[in-house]
Amino acid sequence: MTDLSKSNWTPRIVAFFCNWCTYTAADLAGVSRMKHASNVRIIRLMCSGRVDPQFIVDALTKGADGVLIGGCHPNDCHYAEGNYKCLRRYQMLKRMIADMASNRSACASNGFPPPKGRRSNASSTRWLRP
């Protein structure tokens, strides 16, 4: 087994972002030339309610160190209740991941409206720190 120091380790993150809020915020951050973590792979979905629990499990079993789910704020979903559906699934996934003997949080959920690009970028960067 090799000894990896914390300074050399970089987590691989898969991010599922809602097209209408979180992805737009991340896009705004990019257009504003804000730095963002290069180890985050963003997957755009039309709604965070479209995130299937199998997507999360597949990402984690195929080598991702964490999964970030980004959607709209409550009562602000383009599809009325998609973010609530995502939140219910997220609560179930947290329990499932804990049962998989993970010793850290491998799944996080956030919602950012489009004008919050800076906040979206800062939140994902803060969550990525080991």
Sequence and secondary structure as in RCSB ss.txt:
>XXXX:A:sequence
MTDLSKSNWTPRIVAFFCNWCTYTAADLAGVSRMKHASNVRIIRLMCSGRVDPQFIVDALTKGADGVLIGGCHPN
DCHYAEGNYKCLRRYQMLKRMIADMASNRSACASNGFPPPKGRRSNASSTRWLRP
>XXXX:A:secstr
     TTT    EEEEEETTTHHHHHHHHHHTT    TTEEEEEES GGG  HHHHHHHHHTT SEEEEEE  TT
  TTSSHHHHHHHHHHHHHHHHHHTT SS  EEEEE  GGGHHHHHHHHHHHH  
